[in-house]
Amino acid sequence: MNDISIATILPRWVRASKYSAISGYSLPALRKKRQAAIWLEGIHWKRAPDGNVYYDWRRIDDWVENGQ
């Protein structure tokens, strides 16, 4: 499966375990990026009403590519 196919299949917001699987970041690394405010709440990640943390992989890709 190529990157274009993945982009059309994945929802914008994915749980930590899914983002870890597609990005290679470990779960502790994801947590550290949140806690250090490297990734911003509401932009790169958010907590859903059920308490689960979700990541916006598209915004994180922008951060990787552009430093934003």
C-alpha positions in Angstrom: 0.0 0.0 0.0 1.4 3.4 -0.9 1.3 6.6 1.1 -1.5 8.0 -1.0 -3.7 5.0 -0.1 -3.0 5.3 3.5 -3.9 9.0 3.5 -7.3 8.2 2.1 -8.0 5.4 4.5 -6.9 6.8 7.9 -9.2 9.2 9.7 -7.7 12.6 10.6 -7.5 11.8 14.3 -6.0 8.4 15.3 -5.3 6.9 18.8 -1.8 6.7 20.1 -1.4 3.0 19.4 -2.3 3.5 15.7 -0.1 6.6 15.3 2.8 4.7 17.0 2.3 1.9 14.5 2.3 4.2 11.4 5.0 6.7 12.5 7.5 4.6 14.4 7.3 6.8 17.5 7.0 4.8 20.7 4.1 5.4 23.1 6.4 7.0 25.7 7.9 9.3 22.9 4.4 10.4 22.0 3.6 11.2 25.6 6.9 13.2 26.0 6.1 15.3 22.9 2.7 16.2 24.5 4.1 16.8 28.0 6.9 19.0 26.7 4.4 21.0 24.6 6.3 20.1 21.4 3.0 19.0 20.0 0.2 21.3 21.0 -3.2 20.3 22.4 -5.9 21.0 19.9 -3.5 21.1 17.0 -1.4 18.0 17.1 -3.3 16.1 19.7 -6.5 16.2 21.7 -8.3 14.3 24.4 -11.7 13.0 23.5 -14.7 13.2 25.8 -14.0 9.5 26.8 -10.5 10.4 27.9 -8.6 8.8 25.0 -5.8 10.8 23.4 -6.0 11.2 19.6 -3.3 12.5 17.2 -3.8 14.5 14.0 -1.2 12.7 11.9 -1.6 15.3 9.1 -0.6 18.2 11.4 2.3 16.2 12.8 3.5 15.5 9.2 3.4 19.3 8.7 5.5 19.7 11.8 8.0 17.1 10.6 8.2 18.7 7.1 8.1 22.4 8.1 8.9 22.6 11.8 5.4 23.9 12.5 
